[in-house]
Amino acid sequence: MCCLNHNYSAQETSGPVFNSALESPSKERALNAEPESAVTLQDLEPRDTAILKALAITGIILHNFFHLIGPTHQNEFTFDAARFPLFIQTMLRPQLALQAFFTFFGHFGVQVFIFLSAYGLAKSHWDDDSSWAGFMWSRVKKLYPDIGLVVLPWVIINCILAGPGWFIHVLGLQTLLLLLGVSTIVGFGLPVVGPWWFIAFIVQFYSLWLPLRSFARKFDWRGLICLAMICVGLIYLINPWLAHRELNLLLTPIGRMKSICLGIAAARYPLRIPGWVAIASVTVLMLGSAYYAVWPLTFMAALIIFLWSYMALRDALRRLPLLERLGRYSLFAFLLNGLVRLAFLPYATTPAKQLLYGAANLVATFACSAIIYEGVHRRKKVIAPASPLDCEA
């Protein structure tokens, strides 16, 4: 679930379809002669990224609520072949179908935020000559004040209710390592507030950005494809071995490199996703839900389906200002949804109440996020819509 701000100006460039040979950036200007309707992923504007964030965080919030109360479980960080048949069985029960759908597929919204994170940096920091320390400090200054508005009160409340000694002993080290961005690579796994794993993820991604950018500059789109394939291979080869050590590559940028590489490529090359690629992705998603051999490819497949669907509905969705506004709140929605849901989960005891309180949780999360966001950003001259993203999990 994801949300970090990167300012960029959209480049008005059209180009070949997703399956065609990628054009080099030097050829992009020649493609401007194509009709304006031939919109590519490279042409995404701040309004588009805000809407994408709104749609993705909505799916994530509903997933984070429903997966705790129903029989269905997702193949997000681990795979179990029994989960897909159970999902199908639950979908056949109308009163549980919506809950099962978001439980099984809602977590894929995280891939959208990962894509947008890479996309935003490839737009705004491609020619930046900052040092690694300078770049990281610029990210910390943008991200951590907003994180602190939620995490710090959470720490204080826990210290008041359970005592500072208890908090330091039980949660102190994990929380510190989470904020430093290393909790998921030293064996702590998911934090006590589950969605906050993305805090460590995004810090790790930022720390890798400059090497990734240098690699992409040197080896262009071919290198990005090779890098993504290598990281998929690592999931197959290393992840089962790491599981015994409480480590999981899917909590790190290595496990999500496919979405990162697609984000970089979409920002630098004029990509379009044709319908047949989206259909093939649906096939991969279904097969990967049932068979481990295909499972690591489901994350990219879901992202492609999401992006293709958005581009197909783009004109209609851009006429809904509410979606753009909700996208501004995605960072705080990411930080808050794991806490807000605690007020509603005890009451979701029947299918009807699950839907009722799931919707109430969604509205309450966005309402709280809006209050904090508007309070923090009211006096700022430049606010989130001018940026391509807020990153979340």
C-alpha positions as CSV (number, residue, x, y, z in Angstrom):
1,M,0.0,0.0,0.0
2,C,2.1,3.2,-1.0
3,C,2.4,7.1,-0.9
4,L,5.3,9.5,-1.5
5,N,5.4,12.8,-3.4
6,H,7.5,13.3,-6.6
7,N,6.9,16.5,-8.6
8,Y,7.2,16.1,-12.4
9,S,5.9,17.6,-15.6
10,A,4.1,15.2,-17.9
11,Q,5.8,14.8,-21.3
12,E,3.4,15.0,-24.2
13,T,4.7,12.0,-26.2
14,S,2.9,9.2,-28.0
15,G,4.5,5.9,-28.9
16,P,4.3,2.2,-29.8
17,V,2.3,-0.4,-28.1
18,F,3.5,-2.4,-25.1
19,N,4.6,-5.4,-27.2
20,S,6.5,-3.4,-29.8
21,A,10.2,-2.6,-29.6
22,L,10.7,0.2,-27.2
23,E,11.9,3.5,-28.7
24,S,14.9,5.2,-27.2
25,P,14.3,8.6,-25.5
26,S,16.1,10.3,-28.4
27,K,13.4,9.1,-30.7
28,E,10.5,10.2,-28.5
29,R,10.1,13.7,-30.0
30,A,9.5,12.2,-33.5
31,L,6.5,10.5,-32.2
32,N,4.7,13.7,-31.4
33,A,3.2,13.7,-34.8
34,E,0.8,10.9,-33.8
35,P,-2.8,11.8,-32.9
36,E,-3.3,13.3,-29.5
37,S,-5.8,10.5,-28.7
38,A,-2.9,7.9,-28.8
39,V,-2.2,8.4,-25.1
40,T,0.6,6.4,-23.6
41,L,1.6,5.6,-20.1
42,Q,4.3,8.2,-20.5
43,D,1.6,10.9,-20.9
44,L,0.1,10.4,-17.4
45,E,-0.6,13.7,-15.7
46,P,-0.8,14.6,-12.0
47,R,-4.6,14.2,-12.3
48,D,-4.2,10.7,-13.6
49,T,-1.8,9.6,-10.9
50,A,-4.1,11.0,-8.2
51,I,-7.0,9.0,-9.6
52,L,-4.8,5.9,-9.8
53,K,-3.9,6.4,-6.1
54,A,-7.5,6.8,-5.1
55,L,-8.6,3.6,-6.9
56,A,-5.6,1.6,-5.5
57,I,-5.9,2.8,-1.9
58,T,-9.6,2.0,-1.9
59,G,-8.9,-1.6,-2.9
60,I,-6.1,-1.8,-0.3
61,I,-8.3,-0.4,2.5
62,L,-11.1,-2.9,1.7
63,H,-8.6,-5.7,1.5
64,N,-7.1,-4.8,4.8
65,F,-10.5,-5.0,6.4
66,F,-12.1,-8.0,4.8
67,H,-9.2,-10.3,4.9
68,L,-9.4,-10.4,8.7
69,I,-13.0,-11.5,8.9
70,G,-13.8,-13.9,6.1
71,P,-12.8,-17.4,5.1
72,T,-10.9,-16.2,2.0
73,H,-7.2,-15.5,2.2
74,Q,-4.8,-14.0,-0.3
75,N,-1.5,-15.1,-1.9
76,E,0.3,-11.8,-1.1
77,F,3.5,-12.7,0.7
78,T,3.1,-16.5,0.7
79,F,1.4,-19.0,-1.6
80,D,-1.1,-21.7,-0.8
81,A,-2.8,-23.6,-3.6
82,A,-5.8,-24.2,-1.4
83,R,-6.6,-20.5,-1.2
84,F,-7.8,-20.1,-4.8
85,P,-10.5,-22.9,-4.7
86,L,-11.8,-21.5,-1.4
87,F,-11.9,-18.1,-3.1
88,I,-14.0,-19.5,-6.0
89,Q,-16.3,-21.3,-3.6
90,T,-16.8,-18.1,-1.5
91,M,-17.4,-16.0,-4.7
92,L,-20.4,-18.3,-5.5
93,R,-22.1,-17.1,-2.3
94,P,-23.5,-13.7,-3.2
95,Q,-23.6,-12.4,0.3
96,L,-19.8,-13.0,0.6
97,A,-18.7,-12.3,-3.0
98,L,-17.6,-8.7,-2.5
99,Q,-15.6,-9.5,0.6
100,A,-13.9,-12.4,-1.1
101,F,-13.0,-10.3,-4.2
102,F,-11.3,-7.6,-2.2
103,T,-9.6,-10.1,0.1
104,F,-8.1,-12.0,-2.7
105,F,-7.3,-9.2,-5.2
106,G,-7.4,-5.9,-3.2
107,H,-3.7,-6.1,-2.1
108,F,-2.6,-5.7,-5.7
109,G,-3.3,-2.0,-5.3
110,V,0.2,-2.0,-3.7
111,Q,1.7,-2.7,-7.2
112,V,0.1,0.6,-8.4
113,F,1.8,2.6,-5.8
114,I,5.2,0.9,-6.5
115,F,4.7,1.6,-10.2
116,L,3.9,5.2,-9.4
117,S,6.8,5.6,-7.1
118,A,9.3,4.5,-9.8
119,Y,7.4,6.5,-12.4
120,G,7.5,9.7,-10.4
121,L,11.2,9.4,-9.6
122,A,12.0,8.6,-13.3
123,K,10.1,11.8,-14.2
124,S,11.4,14.1,-11.6
125,H,14.9,12.8,-10.7
126,W,16.2,11.4,-14.0
127,D,18.7,14.2,-14.5
128,D,19.1,15.2,-10.9
129,D,22.8,15.4,-9.9
130,S,22.3,15.1,-6.2
131,S,24.5,12.8,-4.1
132,W,23.1,9.7,-2.5
133,A,23.0,11.4,0.9
134,G,21.4,14.5,-0.6
135,F,18.7,12.6,-2.4
136,M,17.9,10.5,0.7
137,W,17.7,13.6,2.9
138,S,15.3,15.2,0.4
139,R,13.0,12.1,0.6
140,V,13.2,12.0,4.4
141,K,12.2,15.6,4.6
142,K,9.1,15.0,2.4
143,L,8.0,11.7,3.9
144,Y,8.7,11.6,7.6
145,P,6.9,14.7,8.9
146,D,3.6,13.1,7.5
147,I,4.5,9.7,8.9
148,G,5.2,11.3,12.3
149,L,1.7,12.8,12.4
150,V,0.3,9.2,12.7
151,V,3.1,7.1,14.1
152,L,4.0,9.5,17.0
153,P,0.5,9.7,18.4
154,W,0.3,5.9,18.1
155,V,3.5,5.5,20.1
156,I,2.3,7.9,22.7
157,I,-1.1,6.2,23.1
158,N,0.5,2.8,23.4
159,C,2.9,4.1,26.1
160,I,0.0,5.6,28.0
161,L,-2.2,2.5,27.8
162,A,0.5,-0.2,28.3
163,G,3.3,1.8,29.8
164,P,6.5,3.0,28.1
165,G,8.5,0.0,29.5
166,W,6.1,-2.4,27.8
167,F,6.3,-0.5,24.5
168,I,10.1,-0.3,24.5
169,H,10.4,-4.0,25.3
170,V,7.8,-5.3,22.9
171,L,7.5,-2.8,20.0
172,G,10.3,-0.3,20.5
173,L,13.1,-2.0,18.4
174,Q,10.8,-3.1,15.6
175,T,9.3,0.4,15.3
176,L,12.7,2.0,15.3
177,L,14.0,-0.4,12.6
178,L,10.8,0.1,10.6
179,L,11.4,3.9,10.5
180,L,15.0,3.3,9.6
181,G,13.8,1.1,6.7
182,V,15.5,-2.1,7.7
183,S,12.9,-4.1,9.7
184,T,11.9,-6.3,6.8
185,I,15.5,-7.3,6.0
186,V,16.6,-8.2,9.5
187,G,13.9,-10.8,10.3
188,F,11.0,-8.7,11.8
189,G,8.6,-9.3,8.9
190,L,5.3,-7.6,9.0
191,P,5.0,-4.8,11.7
192,V,2.2,-4.8,14.3
193,V,0.3,-2.4,12.2
194,G,0.4,-4.6,9.1
195,P,0.1,-2.0,6.3
196,W,3.1,-0.1,7.7
197,W,5.5,-2.6,6.1
198,F,5.5,-0.3,3.1
199,I,7.4,2.4,5.1
200,A,10.5,0.1,5.2
201,F,9.9,-0.8,1.6
202,I,9.9,2.7,0.3
203,V,13.0,3.7,2.2
204,Q,14.8,0.7,0.7
205,F,13.6,1.7,-2.7
206,Y,14.8,5.2,-2.3
207,S,18.2,3.9,-1.2
208,L,18.4,1.9,-4.4
209,W,17.1,4.6,-6.7
210,L,20.4,6.2,-7.8
211,P,22.0,2.8,-8.7
212,L,18.8,1.8,-10.5
213,R,18.8,5.0,-12.5
214,S,22.4,4.5,-13.5
215,F,21.7,0.9,-14.5
216,A,18.6,2.0,-16.6
217,R,20.6,4.8,-18.3
218,K,23.4,2.4,-19.3
219,F,21.3,-0.6,-20.3
220,D,18.0,1.1,-21.3
221,W,14.8,-0.9,-21.5
222,R,16.6,-4.2,-22.3
223,G,18.5,-4.0,-19.0
224,L,15.2,-3.3,-17.1
225,I,13.7,-6.4,-18.6
226,C,16.7,-8.5,-17.6
227,L,16.8,-7.0,-14.1
228,A,13.1,-7.8,-13.6
229,M,13.6,-11.4,-14.8
230,I,16.6,-11.9,-12.5
231,C,14.6,-10.7,-9.5
232,V,11.8,-13.1,-10.4
233,G,14.3,-15.9,-10.5
234,L,15.5,-14.9,-7.0
235,I,11.9,-15.3,-5.7
236,Y,11.8,-18.9,-7.0
237,L,15.3,-19.8,-5.8
238,I,15.9,-17.9,-2.6
239,N,12.6,-17.1,-1.0
240,P,11.8,-20.6,0.2
241,W,15.2,-20.7,1.9
242,L,14.7,-17.2,3.4
243,A,11.4,-18.2,4.9
244,H,13.1,-20.3,7.5
245,R,14.9,-17.1,8.6
246,E,11.8,-15.0,8.9
247,L,12.7,-13.1,5.7
248,N,10.7,-12.5,2.5
249,L,11.8,-10.9,-0.7
250,L,8.3,-9.7,-1.4
251,L,8.7,-7.3,1.5
252,T,11.7,-5.7,-0.3
253,P,12.3,-4.0,-3.7
254,I,13.9,-7.1,-5.0
255,G,10.6,-9.0,-4.8
256,R,8.7,-6.1,-6.4
257,M,11.3,-5.2,-9.1
258,K,9.0,-6.0,-12.0
259,S,6.6,-3.1,-11.0
260,I,9.6,-0.8,-10.4
261,C,11.1,-1.6,-13.8
262,L,7.7,-1.1,-15.5
263,G,7.4,2.3,-13.8
264,I,10.8,3.4,-15.0
265,A,10.1,2.2,-18.5
266,A,6.7,3.9,-18.6
267,A,8.2,7.2,-17.6
268,R,11.1,7.0,-20.1
269,Y,9.5,5.3,-23.1
270,P,6.1,5.7,-24.9
271,L,4.4,2.5,-23.8
272,R,0.8,1.5,-24.6
273,I,-0.8,-1.7,-23.3
274,P,-2.8,-3.5,-26.1
275,G,-5.9,-5.5,-25.3
276,W,-4.3,-8.8,-26.0
277,V,-1.6,-8.2,-23.4
278,A,-4.3,-7.4,-20.8
279,I,-6.2,-10.6,-21.7
280,A,-2.9,-12.6,-21.4
281,S,-2.4,-10.9,-18.0
282,V,-5.8,-12.1,-16.9
283,T,-4.8,-15.7,-17.8
284,V,-1.5,-15.3,-15.9
285,L,-3.3,-13.9,-12.9
286,M,-5.8,-16.8,-12.8
287,L,-3.1,-19.5,-13.3
288,G,-0.8,-17.9,-10.8
289,S,-3.6,-17.9,-8.2
290,A,-3.8,-21.7,-8.6
291,Y,-0.2,-22.7,-9.3
292,Y,3.0,-21.7,-7.5
293,A,5.0,-21.9,-10.7
294,V,3.2,-18.9,-12.1
295,W,2.4,-17.1,-8.8
296,P,5.4,-14.6,-8.8
297,L,4.2,-13.3,-12.2
298,T,0.7,-12.4,-10.8
299,F,1.9,-9.1,-9.4
300,M,3.0,-7.8,-12.8
301,A,-0.2,-9.3,-14.4
302,A,-2.5,-7.5,-11.9
303,L,-0.6,-4.2,-12.5
304,I,-1.0,-4.5,-16.3
305,I,-4.7,-5.2,-15.9
306,F,-5.1,-2.3,-13.6
307,L,-3.3,0.1,-15.9
308,W,-5.0,-1.1,-19.1
309,S,-8.4,-0.7,-17.4
310,Y,-7.5,2.8,-16.3
311,M,-6.4,3.8,-19.7
312,A,-9.6,2.4,-21.2
313,L,-11.8,4.3,-18.7
314,R,-9.5,7.3,-18.4
315,D,-11.8,9.9,-20.0
316,A,-14.7,9.0,-17.8
317,L,-12.6,8.7,-14.6
318,R,-11.0,12.1,-15.2
319,R,-14.5,13.7,-15.0
320,L,-14.9,12.6,-11.4
321,P,-13.2,15.2,-9.2
322,L,-13.9,13.3,-6.1
323,L,-11.4,10.6,-7.2
324,E,-8.7,13.1,-7.7
325,R,-9.3,14.6,-4.3
326,L,-9.3,11.2,-2.6
327,G,-6.0,10.5,-4.3
328,R,-4.5,13.4,-2.4
329,Y,-5.3,11.7,0.9
330,S,-3.7,8.3,0.0
331,L,-0.6,8.7,2.2
332,F,-2.6,9.3,5.3
333,A,-5.2,6.7,4.3
334,F,-2.3,4.2,4.1
335,L,-1.0,5.2,7.5
336,L,-4.5,5.2,9.2
337,N,-6.4,2.3,7.7
338,G,-4.7,-0.3,9.8
339,L,-5.7,1.7,13.0
340,V,-9.2,2.9,12.0
341,R,-10.4,-0.7,11.1
342,L,-10.0,-1.7,14.8
343,A,-13.1,0.4,15.6
344,F,-15.3,-1.5,13.1
345,L,-13.9,-5.1,13.0
346,P,-15.7,-6.3,16.2
347,Y,-19.1,-5.5,14.7
348,A,-18.6,-7.2,11.4
349,T,-20.2,-10.4,12.6
350,T,-22.6,-11.2,9.6
351,P,-22.2,-10.9,5.9
352,A,-24.5,-7.8,5.8
353,K,-22.6,-6.2,8.7
354,Q,-19.3,-7.0,7.1
355,L,-20.4,-4.9,4.1
356,L,-21.8,-2.2,6.2
357,Y,-18.8,-1.8,8.5
358,G,-16.4,-2.3,5.7
359,A,-18.0,0.7,3.9
360,A,-18.0,2.7,7.2
361,N,-14.3,1.9,7.7
362,L,-13.6,3.1,4.2
363,V,-15.4,6.4,4.7
364,A,-14.0,6.9,8.2
365,T,-10.4,6.3,6.9
366,F,-10.8,8.8,4.1
367,A,-12.5,11.3,6.5
368,C,-9.7,11.1,9.0
369,S,-7.1,11.4,6.2
370,A,-8.8,14.4,4.8
371,I,-8.9,16.2,8.1
372,I,-5.2,15.6,8.7
373,Y,-4.2,16.4,5.1
374,E,-6.3,19.6,4.8
375,G,-5.0,20.7,8.2
376,V,-1.4,20.2,7.3
377,H,-1.5,21.4,3.7
378,R,-4.1,24.2,3.9
379,R,-1.4,26.9,4.0
380,K,0.9,25.4,1.4
381,K,1.0,27.0,-2.0
382,V,1.7,23.8,-3.7
383,I,-0.2,20.7,-2.7
384,A,-0.3,17.0,-3.6
385,P,-2.2,17.2,-6.9
386,A,0.9,18.8,-8.4
387,S,2.8,15.6,-7.6
388,P,2.5,12.2,-9.2
389,L,2.1,10.2,-6.1
390,D,1.8,9.3,-2.6
391,C,3.2,5.9,-2.0
392,E,1.5,3.2,0.2
393,A,0.8,-0.3,1.1
